[in-house]
Amino acid sequence: MSEDDNLRKPGEMFTASVLKSATPLRQFLFIGTLGLVCLLVSKYILHSNDMVMYAGCFGVVFYVMFNPWLCLLGTDNKKYLITSFILYFLIAILMYGIVYLMTGKYFSNSWEVRIILITTTFYMVVAYGMMLGLKTLFLDVSDGGL
């Protein structure tokens, strides 16, 4: 056995990681649960309507931050992209719906929330464009690795 047989390709450790199992649905469930806990803590322990609004925004922003980057590890780009955008809209509806139920504020009453929705949607589109471009240009389909 030669020394070259034991070497990994650049990026192979990343693509072989546990993050590969982080599908958009699992990300949605994790962030939805975490966001719900933050919402409940903000409302019933901290008794702060502002913190409820921030917790709802946190859930949306947290999903958008990591979802496009984990696209690099997905196998089917089209399915991952469509599922991610559907779940993005669902997490936004869920978080801001719960904020509305808890505080009576909804996104058309708050310019901060509208700005967050606009910027997260823009980030999602740009980040997916970059990730799919990187994946198309630099993916080594032989033996894994980027």
MILUM-321437 format. One record per residue: residue in one letter; x, y, z of N, C-alpha, C, CB in turn. Coordinates in steps of 0.05 Angstrom, whole numbers, padded with zeros to 5 digits, always signed. Atoms other than C-alpha are relative to their C-alpha. Glycine has a CB too. Layout:
<sites>
AXYZXYZXYZXYZ
...
</sites>
This chain:
<sites>
M+00017-00023+00000+00000+00000+00000+00018+00025+00000-00020+00000+00025
S-00016-00024+00002+00030+00066-00021-00011+00022+00018+00002+00009-00029
E+00008-00023-00017+00027+00132+00017-00022+00015-00014+00024+00018+00005
D+00021-00014+00015-00017+00161-00038-00028-00012+00004+00006+00000-00030
D+00025+00013-00006-00071+00110-00022-00013+00010+00025+00003-00030+00001
N+00010-00009-00026-00078+00138+00048-00007+00030+00000+00021-00005+00021
L+00005-00029+00001-00083+00211+00027-00029+00005-00008+00019+00014-00018
R+00027-00009+00008-00150+00245+00023+00002+00023-00019-00017+00008+00024
K+00000-00022+00018-00168+00293-00031-00009+00025+00015-00019-00005-00024
P+00009-00024-00013-00179+00366-00012-00031+00001+00001+00011+00025-00013
G+00029-00002-00003-00250+00374+00015-00014-00026+00005-00011+00012-00025
E+00013+00026-00003-00262+00300+00022-00010-00004+00029+00019-00022-00007
M+00008+00003-00028-00265+00303+00098-00026+00016+00005+00022+00011+00020
F+00024-00016-00003-00318+00358+00092-00024-00014-00012+00004+00027-00013
T+00023+00013+00013-00362+00319+00044-00007-00026+00012+00006-00004-00030
A+00005+00025-00013-00356+00256+00085-00011+00004+00029+00025-00018+00001
S+00007-00006-00028-00379+00291+00149-00030-00006+00005+00006+00029+00005
V+00027+00004-00009-00443+00284+00189-00019+00021-00012-00001-00001+00030
L+00016-00021+00012-00467+00349+00157-00014-00009-00026+00017+00024-00006
K+00013+00010+00025-00484+00309+00094-00028-00009+00005+00017-00022-00011
S+00027+00009-00006-00545+00283+00130-00019+00023+00008+00001-00020+00023
A+00016-00023-00007-00570+00354+00144-00017+00009-00024+00017+00024+00010
T+00018-00006+00022-00626+00355+00093-00016+00026+00006-00020-00023-00006
P+00016-00024-00006-00669+00418+00085-00023-00005+00020-00012+00011-00025
L+00022+00006-00019-00726+00383+00123+00011-00002+00029-00013-00026-00008
R-00012+00002-00027-00680+00366+00182+00008+00028+00010+00024-00019-00001
Q-00007-00027-00008-00654+00438+00182-00025+00015+00009+00014+00014-00023
F+00025-00013-00007-00726+00463+00182-00010-00008+00027-00021-00006-00022
L+00010+00011-00026-00746+00418+00240+00018+00010+00023+00000-00030-00001
F-00018-00009-00021-00684+00436+00281-00004+00030+00006+00029-00005-00008
I+00002-00029-00004-00690+00511+00270-00028+00008+00008+00007+00015-00026
G+00028-00005-00010-00766+00510+00278-00003-00006+00029-00019-00017-00016
T+00001+00007-00029-00758+00475+00345+00015+00021+00016+00010-00028+00005
L-00016-00020-00014-00702+00522+00367-00013+00027+00001+00028+00002-00013
G+00014-00026+00001-00741+00583+00344-00025+00000+00018-00008+00006-00028
L+00024+00002-00017-00804+00559+00380+00008+00002+00030-00015-00026-00005
V-00010-00002-00028-00764+00550+00445+00007+00028+00006+00024-00019+00004
C-00008-00028-00005-00735+00620+00438-00025+00018+00002+00018+00010-00023
L+00025-00016-00002-00805+00648+00425-00014-00004+00027-00019-00008-00023
L+00013+00006-00025-00834+00613+00486+00015+00012+00024-00003-00030+00004
V-00017-00012-00022-00776+00635+00531-00004+00030+00000+00029-00008-00004
S+00003-00029+00002-00783+00706+00506-00027+00009+00010+00003+00010-00029
K+00027-00008-00008-00858+00709+00518-00006-00006+00029-00020-00014-00018
Y+00010+00009-00026-00868+00670+00582+00021+00001+00022-00009-00028-00002
I-00021-00003-00021-00801+00676+00619+00010+00028+00001+00023-00020-00004
L-00011-00028+00001-00773+00743+00596-00022+00021-00001+00019+00003-00023
H+00023-00019+00002-00842+00775+00585+00006+00024-00017-00009+00008+00028
S-00008-00023+00018-00816+00817+00527-00010-00005-00028+00031+00002+00000
N+00010+00001+00027-00853+00829+00463+00022+00005-00021-00023+00019-00005
D-00022-00006+00018-00790+00857+00431+00017-00026-00004+00017+00023+00010
M-00015+00025+00003-00753+00792+00446-00015-00021-00016+00007-00011+00028
V+00016+00018+00016-00810+00753+00416+00004+00006-00030-00031+00002+00007
M-00005-00008+00027-00801+00793+00352+00028-00008-00009-00004+00030-00004
Y-00027+00008+00007-00726+00781+00353+00003-00030-00002+00020+00011+00022
A-00001+00029+00001-00735+00707+00366-00012-00010-00026-00015-00013+00024
G+00011+00008+00026-00780+00701+00305+00018+00006-00023-00027+00015-00004
C-00019-00007+00020-00730+00738+00263+00024-00019+00000+00009+00029+00003
F-00022+00019-00003-00675+00693+00291-00005-00026-00015+00006-00005+00030
G+00007+00025+00013-00711+00631+00266+00003+00002-00030-00027-00009+00007
V-00002-00004+00029-00715+00658+00195+00029+00004-00009-00018+00024-00009
V-00028-00006+00008-00644+00685+00192+00018-00024+00004+00010+00024+00017
F-00016+00024-00005-00614+00622+00223-00003-00021-00022-00007-00012+00027
Y+00004+00019+00022-00646+00578+00170+00014+00010-00026-00031-00003-00005
V-00012-00011+00024-00623+00624+00114+00030+00000+00000-00011+00028-00006
M-00029-00001-00002-00552+00629+00140+00014-00025-00009+00008+00007+00028
F-00014+00025+00004-00534+00556+00135-00011-00017-00023+00000-00016+00025
N+00012+00017+00020-00581+00525+00085+00014+00001-00027-00029+00008-00004
P-00014+00000+00026-00546+00549+00021+00028-00013+00001+00003+00028-00010
W-00027+00012-00002-00478+00527+00047-00001-00031+00001+00014+00011+00024
L+00003+00029-00002-00503+00457+00062-00009-00012-00027-00020-00007+00022
C+00007+00008+00027-00527+00454-00010+00024-00014-00014-00010+00023-00017
L-00024+00011+00011-00455+00437-00028+00002-00030+00005+00025+00013+00011
L-00001+00029-00008-00464+00369+00006-00023-00016-00012+00001-00002+00029
G+00023+00014+00011-00530+00352-00028+00007-00014-00026-00023+00019-00004
T-00005+00015+00025-00534+00303-00086-00017+00010-00023-00004-00030+00005
D+00018-00009+00021-00594+00328-00124-00006+00030+00003-00027-00017+00001
N+00002-00029-00003-00589+00403-00135-00028+00011-00003+00018+00013-00021
K+00027-00011+00005-00659+00415-00163-00018-00006+00023-00011-00012-00026
K+00017+00008-00022-00694+00376-00108+00007+00016+00025+00002-00030+00006
Y-00010-00015-00023-00651+00410-00054-00009+00029-00001+00030-00003+00003
L+00007-00028+00004-00664+00479-00082-00030+00005+00003+00009+00010-00028
I+00029-00003-00002-00739+00471-00089-00010-00004+00028-00015-00019-00020
T+00007+00006-00027-00746+00439-00021+00008+00023+00019+00012-00026+00009
S-00011-00021-00017-00703+00493+00011-00017+00026-00002+00028+00007-00007
F+00016-00024+00003-00744+00551-00018-00028-00004+00012-00002+00008-00029
I+00026+00005-00012-00810+00519+00002+00002+00001+00030-00011-00027-00010
L-00003+00000-00029-00785+00507+00072+00008+00028+00011+00021-00020+00009
Y-00006-00027-00008-00757+00578+00075-00026+00016+00003+00018+00014-00021
F+00025-00014-00002-00826+00606+00061-00017-00010+00024-00016-00002-00026
L+00014+00011-00023-00856+00558+00112+00011+00009+00027+00000-00030-00002
I-00012-00009-00026-00806+00577+00167-00007+00029+00004+00030-00004+00000
A+00008-00028-00003-00821+00651+00153-00029+00002+00009+00005+00015-00026
I+00029-00001-00008-00896+00639+00157-00004-00010+00029-00017-00017-00020
L+00002+00012-00027-00888+00596+00220+00010+00020+00021+00016-00026+00002
M-00012-00018-00020-00842+00644+00257-00016+00026+00003+00029+00007-00007
Y+00015-00025-00001-00879+00708+00239-00029-00004+00007+00002+00015-00026
G+00027+00006-00009-00946+00674+00249-00002-00003+00030-00010-00026-00013
I-00001+00003-00029-00927+00655+00320+00005+00028+00013+00022-00020+00009
V-00004-00027-00010-00901+00726+00331-00026+00015+00000+00022+00015-00017
Y+00026-00013+00002-00969+00752+00308-00018-00010+00022-00012-00004-00028
L+00018+00011-00021-01006+00705+00355+00008+00009+00028+00001-00030-00001
M-00010-00008-00027-00962+00725+00414+00000+00030+00005+00028-00010+00004
T-00003-00029-00005-00956+00800+00403-00021+00016-00014+00027+00009-00009
G+00019-00015+00016-01009+00821+00352+00013+00016-00022-00016+00018+00018
K-00015-00015+00021-00954+00850+00307+00004-00019-00023+00027+00011+00010
Y-00006+00016+00023-00948+00825+00236+00019+00016-00018-00025-00008-00015
F-00022-00011+00015-00896+00838+00183-00007+00026-00015+00010-00019-00020
S+00006-00025+00014-00933+00894+00148-00001+00024+00019-00026-00002-00016
N-00001-00021-00020-00935+00933+00214+00029+00008+00007-00015-00008+00025
S-00027-00004-00010-00860+00928+00225+00019+00002-00024+00009-00023+00018
W-00018-00003+00023-00810+00956+00175+00025-00017+00005+00008+00029-00004
E-00023+00016-00005-00754+00917+00210-00004-00028-00011+00006-00002+00030
V+00005+00027+00009-00787+00851+00194-00001-00001-00031-00027-00010+00012
R+00000-00001+00029-00800+00872+00122+00028+00001-00011-00016+00025-00010
I-00028-00001+00009-00726+00890+00115+00013-00027+00002+00015+00021+00016
I-00012+00027-00004-00706+00822+00143-00010-00019-00020-00006-00010+00029
L+00011+00017+00020-00753+00786+00096+00012+00005-00028-00030+00002-00002
I-00012-00007+00026-00726+00824+00036+00029-00008-00001-00002+00031-00005
T-00029+00006+00000-00653+00815+00055+00005-00030+00001+00015+00014+00023
T-00005+00029-00001-00659+00741+00073-00008-00013-00027-00017-00012+00023
T+00007+00011+00027-00695+00727+00007+00022+00006-00020-00027+00011-00009
F-00021-00008+00018-00642+00765-00031+00025-00017+00006+00007+00030+00003
Y-00024+00016-00007-00586+00729+00007-00004-00029-00009+00004+00000+00031
M+00005+00027+00008-00619+00662-00006+00005-00004-00030-00029-00008+00007
V-00003+00002+00030-00621+00674-00082+00029+00003-00007-00017+00022-00014
V-00028-00005+00007-00550+00701-00085+00018-00023+00010+00010+00027+00012
A-00017+00021-00012-00520+00648-00039-00004-00026-00016-00007-00004+00029
Y+00005+00024+00016-00554+00592-00078+00013+00001-00027-00030-00005-00003
G-00014-00003+00026-00528+00620-00143+00030-00005+00003-00004+00029-00010
M-00029+00004-00005-00457+00621-00114+00006-00029+00006+00010+00018+00023
M-00005+00028-00008-00462+00551-00083-00004-00018-00024-00019-00008+00022
L+00004+00018+00023-00490+00519-00146+00022+00005-00021-00028+00005-00012
G-00022-00006+00018-00437+00555-00187+00025-00013+00009+00005+00030-00002
L-00023+00013-00011-00382+00530-00141-00002-00030-00004+00004+00006+00029
K+00004+00029+00002-00411+00460-00142+00003-00009-00029-00028-00008+00010
T-00002+00008+00029-00416+00459-00218+00029+00003-00010-00017+00018-00017
L-00027-00005+00010-00346+00487-00229+00022-00018+00013+00007+00028+00005
F-00022+00012-00015-00306+00452-00175-00005-00028+00011+00008+00017+00022
L+00006+00026-00011-00341+00387-00158+00015-00022-00015-00030-00006-00001
D-00014+00023+00011-00297+00326-00168-00018-00024+00004+00028-00003+00013
V+00019+00022-00003-00347+00270-00182+00014-00027+00003-00018-00001-00023
S-00014+00025-00003-00293+00217-00179+00011-00001+00029+00023-00003-00021
D-00010+00005-00027-00282+00192-00108-00007+00021+00021+00029-00004+00000
G+00008-00020-00020-00316+00251-00072+00020+00022+00003-00004-00014+00026
G-00018-00022-00005-00286+00315-00050-00006+00023-00018+00029-00008-00004
L+00004-00024+00016-00291+00386-00074+00026+00009-00013-00012+00023+00016
</sites>
